[in-house]
Amino acid sequence: MKILLQSYWFWPSIGGLETTSHLLAKGWSEAGHVVTVVTHTPSSHERTEPYVVARWSGWQRALELARKHDIIYANGCSTHFFPLALLYGKPFVWTQADYSLKLRPSAVWTVSRPAESISERSSLTSSIYRLMQIVGRRVVAEFADANVAITRNIALRQPLPRQHLIYNPFDYKTYAAIRNGKAAVPVKYTFGFLGRLVKEKGVEDLLHALSMLNHSRRHCGEPPEKLQVIGDGPDRTFLTHLAERLHIAADVDWSGFKTGEELAQAIKSTAVFVVPSRWEEPMGVVALELMAAGKPIIVSARGGLSECAGNACLTFENGNRRTLCDTMVRLSQDTELQSLLIQKGLVRIEKFAPEVAICEYLKLFEEVLAHRKGKLIL
């Protein structure tokens, strides 16, 4: 089978879309298929991979690529190759990795303070450009041979014709190495957060919950619990000032963005991680990463976080600070529950192993091609 994978962003750009496209292309190639990744991301050099990378060079090259492949697969919002699939009569499969076909993705995006984030950008849905985007993507979804949702949450909130559920592949080896590392690291923090500091990630709610928790502990003469925040973003200044106003500045360590061994050390030094997103995350990769690293987690209930973590986490209602505080107290004080969640997490992440998605996509491609051939015969 000759597969053309369209990934608008790709290496050397780094992100979820880029990683997913690489894992799929690599897996399909190793399974014996011819794979070409076409991308708009420029690069002056290429890595050695079992697949071909075609950097965007214009429509003439795009026409040639579409003609030479058996099936066209678009990963992400970009649908540049859909007209070419129609032109050459090639099957078109499209993965929905977010809520880009909805005018307002979620009511929980409504917030009370300004900041440059997804929340503000999503509020500009009345613009003509945004409406044209949605209409265009809806047309593509109606005529695509198959639409893929990366979680049940997306499939339910954004139902489309001929829709299939295939979870994004997750390469958990890096985080498994953190869990299996021999170096012992003392636990300095009861709670931790890993992610970007933007308001939809809910760090503001986490700080309020920690403030409630530590106020109660101080009232009882107990020492405050410590929180480590791993990551950076445009909300950092606001959040550090909020911690001061809540009188917990001394209880929070702003560790900043970390990678490699520094990230491993930071994760190991934390007992329990909280992923308190306010909005309904399309998927829950950070939850999977922390589970693979052998950490018990608390996540917000609505969205892809709780769906991906399954029974390997505790949950709270998105944005409910009181419930979050109570859940943090419960898990931090129950070491047996922590151990149980860790063990369940190590089992759960197998569901997202790259080979699972690789095989499910290949099966879907074969079904789509067989359906197209059947139609032509009839």
C-alpha positions as CSV (number, residue, x, y, z in Angstrom):
1,M,0.0,0.0,0.0
2,K,1.3,3.5,-0.8
3,I,0.2,6.0,1.9
4,L,0.5,9.7,1.6
5,L,0.4,11.2,5.1
6,Q,-0.3,15.0,5.3
7,S,1.0,16.6,8.5
8,Y,1.1,20.4,8.2
9,W,3.6,20.6,11.1
10,F,6.4,18.0,11.2
11,W,10.0,17.6,12.4
12,P,12.1,19.7,13.1
13,S,9.0,21.3,14.7
14,I,8.1,19.5,18.0
15,G,4.7,18.8,19.3
16,G,1.9,16.2,19.6
17,L,0.9,16.3,15.9
18,E,4.5,15.9,14.8
19,T,5.2,13.0,17.1
20,T,1.9,11.2,16.1
21,S,2.7,11.6,12.4
22,H,6.2,10.3,12.9
23,L,5.1,7.2,14.9
24,L,2.4,6.3,12.3
25,A,4.7,6.8,9.3
26,K,7.5,4.8,10.9
27,G,5.2,2.0,11.9
28,W,3.5,1.7,8.5
29,S,6.9,1.8,6.7
30,E,8.3,-1.0,9.0
31,A,5.1,-3.0,8.2
32,G,6.2,-3.0,4.6
33,H,4.2,-0.1,3.2
34,V,5.5,2.9,1.1
35,V,4.9,6.1,3.1
36,T,5.5,9.7,2.2
37,V,5.0,12.5,4.7
38,V,4.1,15.8,3.1
39,T,4.5,18.9,5.3
40,H,4.6,22.7,5.2
41,T,7.3,22.7,7.9
42,P,10.6,23.7,6.2
43,S,14.0,22.1,7.0
44,S,17.5,22.4,5.7
45,H,18.3,18.7,6.4
46,E,16.5,15.4,7.0
47,R,16.8,12.6,9.5
48,T,17.3,9.0,8.3
49,E,13.9,7.4,8.5
50,P,12.2,4.5,6.8
51,Y,9.7,6.9,5.1
52,V,10.1,9.8,2.7
53,V,9.5,13.4,3.8
54,A,8.3,15.8,1.1
55,R,8.6,19.5,2.1
56,W,5.9,21.7,0.5
57,S,7.1,23.1,-2.8
58,G,3.9,24.0,-4.6
59,W,0.8,22.4,-6.1
60,Q,2.6,20.8,-9.0
61,R,4.5,18.6,-6.6
62,A,1.4,18.0,-4.6
63,L,-0.5,16.8,-7.7
64,E,2.3,14.3,-8.4
65,L,2.3,13.0,-4.9
66,A,-1.5,12.5,-4.8
67,R,-1.4,10.7,-8.1
68,K,1.3,8.2,-7.0
69,H,-0.3,7.1,-3.7
70,D,-3.1,4.7,-3.0
71,I,-4.6,6.5,-0.1
72,I,-4.4,10.0,1.3
73,Y,-4.4,10.5,5.1
74,A,-4.6,13.9,6.7
75,N,-3.5,14.2,10.3
76,G,-4.8,17.4,11.9
77,C,-6.9,20.3,10.7
78,S,-5.2,21.0,7.4
79,T,-7.1,19.5,4.4
80,H,-5.0,20.8,1.5
81,F,-5.0,17.3,-0.2
82,F,-8.7,16.8,-0.1
83,P,-9.4,18.4,-3.5
84,L,-6.5,16.3,-5.0
85,A,-8.0,13.2,-3.6
86,L,-11.3,14.1,-5.4
87,L,-9.4,14.9,-8.6
88,Y,-7.6,11.5,-8.7
89,G,-10.4,9.4,-7.1
90,K,-8.2,8.5,-4.1
91,P,-9.6,7.6,-0.7
92,F,-9.3,10.4,1.8
93,V,-9.1,9.6,5.6
94,W,-9.0,12.5,8.1
95,T,-8.2,12.5,11.8
96,Q,-10.0,14.9,14.1
97,A,-7.6,15.7,16.9
98,D,-9.5,18.7,18.4
99,Y,-12.8,20.5,18.3
100,S,-12.1,22.6,15.2
101,L,-15.5,21.9,13.6
102,K,-17.4,23.5,16.5
103,L,-18.2,27.2,16.8
104,R,-17.6,27.2,20.6
105,P,-15.8,24.1,21.7
106,S,-16.8,24.1,25.4
107,A,-18.7,26.3,27.8
108,V,-16.0,25.8,30.4
109,W,-13.7,28.0,28.3
110,T,-15.6,31.0,29.6
111,V,-13.3,32.8,32.1
112,S,-13.2,36.0,34.0
113,R,-9.7,37.4,33.3
114,P,-7.9,38.3,30.1
115,A,-4.8,36.5,28.8
116,E,-3.6,35.3,25.4
117,S,-4.7,31.7,25.3
118,I,-6.9,29.3,23.5
119,S,-9.8,30.6,25.6
120,E,-9.6,34.1,24.0
121,R,-8.9,32.9,20.5
122,S,-12.0,30.6,20.7
123,S,-14.2,33.5,21.6
124,L,-13.7,35.1,18.2
125,T,-16.0,32.6,16.5
126,S,-18.2,35.2,15.0
127,S,-15.6,36.2,12.5
128,I,-16.3,35.5,8.9
129,Y,-12.9,33.7,8.5
130,R,-13.7,31.3,11.3
131,L,-17.1,30.5,9.9
132,M,-15.6,29.9,6.5
133,Q,-13.1,27.5,8.0
134,I,-15.7,25.5,9.8
135,V,-18.0,25.3,6.7
136,G,-15.0,24.2,4.6
137,R,-14.0,21.5,7.1
138,R,-17.6,20.3,7.5
139,V,-17.7,19.8,3.7
140,V,-14.5,17.7,3.9
141,A,-15.9,15.7,6.8
142,E,-19.1,14.9,4.9
143,F,-17.2,13.6,1.9
144,A,-14.2,12.0,3.5
145,D,-14.1,8.2,3.2
146,A,-13.5,8.0,6.9
147,N,-13.2,10.4,9.8
148,V,-11.2,9.4,12.9
149,A,-11.7,10.8,16.4
150,I,-8.8,10.4,18.8
151,T,-11.1,10.0,21.8
152,R,-14.7,9.1,22.5
153,N,-15.1,12.6,23.9
154,I,-14.4,14.2,20.5
155,A,-16.6,11.7,18.7
156,L,-19.5,12.5,21.0
157,R,-19.1,16.2,21.0
158,Q,-18.3,16.4,17.3
159,P,-20.2,13.5,15.6
160,L,-19.3,13.0,12.0
161,P,-20.3,10.5,9.3
162,R,-18.2,7.3,8.9
163,Q,-16.5,8.1,12.2
164,H,-14.0,5.7,13.8
165,L,-12.3,5.9,17.2
166,I,-8.5,5.4,17.1
167,Y,-6.5,6.8,20.0
168,N,-3.3,8.7,19.1
169,P,-0.2,6.5,19.6
170,F,1.9,7.3,22.6
171,D,5.6,6.4,22.8
172,Y,6.0,5.9,26.5
173,K,9.6,4.6,26.5
174,T,11.0,8.0,27.6
175,Y,8.8,8.2,30.6
176,A,9.2,4.5,31.4
177,A,12.9,5.2,31.6
178,I,12.2,7.8,34.3
179,R,10.3,5.1,36.3
180,N,13.0,2.5,35.8
181,G,15.9,4.8,36.4
182,K,18.3,3.5,39.1
183,A,19.1,6.9,40.6
184,A,17.2,7.5,43.8
185,V,15.7,10.9,44.2
186,P,14.1,12.1,47.5
187,V,10.5,13.2,47.4
188,K,10.5,17.0,48.1
189,Y,7.0,17.8,46.9
190,T,3.6,16.3,47.8
191,F,2.0,17.7,44.6
192,G,3.2,18.5,41.1
193,F,1.9,20.0,37.8
194,L,3.5,19.4,34.4
195,G,2.4,21.5,31.4
196,R,2.1,24.9,29.8
197,L,1.1,27.8,32.0
198,V,-2.0,29.0,30.2
199,K,-5.3,29.4,31.9
200,E,-7.2,26.5,30.2
201,K,-4.7,24.2,32.0
202,G,-6.2,25.1,35.4
203,V,-3.1,26.0,37.4
204,E,-5.1,28.9,38.9
205,D,-7.6,26.4,40.3
206,L,-4.8,24.2,41.6
207,L,-3.3,27.2,43.5
208,H,-6.6,28.0,45.1
209,A,-7.1,24.3,46.1
210,L,-3.6,24.3,47.6
211,S,-4.4,27.5,49.5
212,M,-7.5,25.9,51.0
213,L,-5.5,22.7,51.9
214,N,-2.6,24.5,53.5
215,H,-4.8,27.0,55.3
216,S,-6.5,24.0,57.0
217,R,-3.2,22.4,57.8
218,R,-1.8,25.6,59.3
219,H,-4.9,26.0,61.4
220,C,-4.3,22.5,62.8
221,G,-0.6,23.2,63.5
222,E,0.6,21.0,60.6
223,P,3.3,22.0,58.0
224,P,2.1,23.1,54.6
225,E,2.2,20.8,51.6
226,K,4.6,21.7,48.8
227,L,3.7,22.1,45.1
228,Q,6.2,21.9,42.2
229,V,5.1,23.5,38.9
230,I,7.1,22.1,35.9
231,G,6.6,24.2,32.8
232,D,6.3,27.7,31.5
233,G,4.0,29.9,29.6
234,P,2.4,33.4,29.3
235,D,0.4,33.0,32.6
236,R,3.5,32.5,34.8
237,T,3.6,36.1,36.1
238,F,-0.1,36.1,36.8
239,L,0.2,32.8,38.6
240,T,3.2,33.7,40.8
241,H,1.4,36.9,41.9
242,L,-1.7,34.8,42.6
243,A,0.3,32.5,44.8
244,E,1.5,35.6,46.8
245,R,-2.0,36.9,47.2
246,L,-3.1,33.5,48.4
247,H,-0.2,33.4,50.9
248,I,1.3,30.2,49.5
249,A,4.3,31.7,47.6
250,A,6.6,29.8,49.9
251,D,4.8,26.6,49.2
252,V,5.2,26.6,45.4
253,D,8.4,25.9,43.5
254,W,8.3,27.3,39.9
255,S,10.7,24.9,38.3
256,G,10.2,26.1,34.7
257,F,10.5,24.2,31.5
258,K,12.6,21.0,31.8
259,T,13.7,18.2,29.5
260,G,15.9,15.1,29.7
261,E,17.5,14.3,33.0
262,E,16.3,17.5,34.6
263,L,12.7,16.5,33.8
264,A,13.3,13.0,35.2
265,Q,14.6,14.4,38.4
266,A,11.7,16.8,38.8
267,I,9.1,14.1,38.2
268,K,10.8,11.7,40.6
269,S,10.9,14.3,43.4
270,T,7.1,14.6,43.4
271,A,4.6,12.2,45.0
272,V,1.3,13.1,43.3
273,F,0.6,14.9,40.1
274,V,-2.5,17.0,39.3
275,V,-3.7,17.7,35.8
276,P,-6.5,20.2,36.5
277,S,-7.5,21.4,33.0
278,R,-10.5,23.7,33.0
279,W,-11.5,22.9,29.4
280,E,-12.2,19.5,28.0
281,E,-8.9,18.3,26.7
282,P,-9.2,16.5,23.4
283,M,-6.9,13.8,24.7
284,G,-4.7,13.3,27.7
285,V,-1.1,12.8,26.7
286,V,0.3,14.4,29.8
287,A,-1.7,12.0,32.0
288,L,-0.3,9.1,30.0
289,E,3.2,10.4,30.4
290,L,2.9,10.7,34.2
291,M,1.3,7.3,34.4
292,A,4.2,5.8,32.4
293,A,6.6,7.5,34.8
294,G,5.0,5.7,37.6
295,K,3.1,8.5,39.3
296,P,-0.4,8.6,40.7
297,I,-2.5,11.4,39.2
298,I,-5.6,13.5,39.7
299,V,-7.3,14.8,36.6
300,S,-10.3,16.9,35.6
301,A,-13.4,14.7,34.9
302,R,-14.7,16.1,31.6
303,G,-12.7,15.6,28.5
304,G,-9.9,13.3,27.2
305,L,-7.8,13.3,30.4
306,S,-10.2,11.1,32.4
307,E,-11.0,9.0,29.3
308,C,-7.4,8.2,28.7
309,A,-6.5,7.6,32.3
310,G,-9.5,5.4,32.9
311,N,-9.5,3.7,36.3
312,A,-5.9,4.7,36.9
313,C,-6.7,8.2,38.3
314,L,-8.9,10.2,40.7
315,T,-11.1,12.9,39.1
316,F,-12.8,16.1,40.1
317,E,-15.3,18.3,38.3
318,N,-13.5,20.8,36.0
319,G,-12.9,24.1,37.8
320,N,-14.3,22.9,41.1
321,R,-11.6,24.0,43.6
322,R,-13.2,22.6,46.7
323,T,-13.6,19.2,45.2
324,L,-10.0,19.3,43.9
325,C,-8.7,20.2,47.4
326,D,-10.6,17.3,48.9
327,T,-9.3,14.9,46.3
328,M,-5.7,16.1,46.8
329,V,-6.1,15.5,50.6
330,R,-7.5,12.0,50.0
331,L,-4.8,10.9,47.6
332,S,-1.8,12.5,49.4
333,Q,-2.8,10.7,52.7
334,D,-3.5,7.2,51.2
335,T,-0.2,5.6,50.1
336,E,-2.0,2.3,49.3
337,L,-4.3,4.1,46.9
338,Q,-1.3,5.8,45.3
339,S,0.3,2.4,44.8
340,L,-2.9,1.0,43.3
341,L,-3.3,3.8,40.8
342,I,0.4,3.5,39.8
343,Q,-0.1,-0.2,39.0
344,K,-3.4,0.4,37.1
345,G,-1.6,3.2,35.2
346,L,1.1,0.9,34.0
347,V,-1.5,-1.5,32.6
348,R,-3.6,1.3,31.1
349,I,-0.8,2.8,29.0
350,E,-0.5,-0.4,27.0
351,K,-3.8,0.6,25.3
352,F,-2.0,3.5,23.7
353,A,1.1,1.7,22.5
354,P,2.2,2.8,19.0
355,E,1.6,-0.6,17.5
356,V,-2.1,-0.5,18.4
357,A,-2.8,2.7,16.4
358,I,-0.5,1.6,13.6
359,C,-2.5,-1.7,13.1
360,E,-5.9,0.0,13.6
361,Y,-5.1,2.6,10.9
362,L,-3.9,0.0,8.4
363,K,-7.0,-2.0,9.0
364,L,-9.1,1.1,8.3
365,F,-7.2,1.9,5.2
366,E,-7.7,-1.6,3.8
367,E,-11.4,-1.4,4.5
368,V,-11.7,2.0,2.8
369,L,-9.8,0.7,-0.2
370,A,-11.9,-2.4,-0.4
371,H,-15.1,-0.3,-0.2
372,R,-13.9,2.0,-3.0
373,K,-13.0,-1.0,-5.2
374,G,-16.4,-2.6,-4.5
375,K,-18.1,0.6,-5.5
376,L,-16.2,0.7,-8.8
377,I,-17.1,-2.9,-9.6
378,L,-20.8,-2.2,-9.0
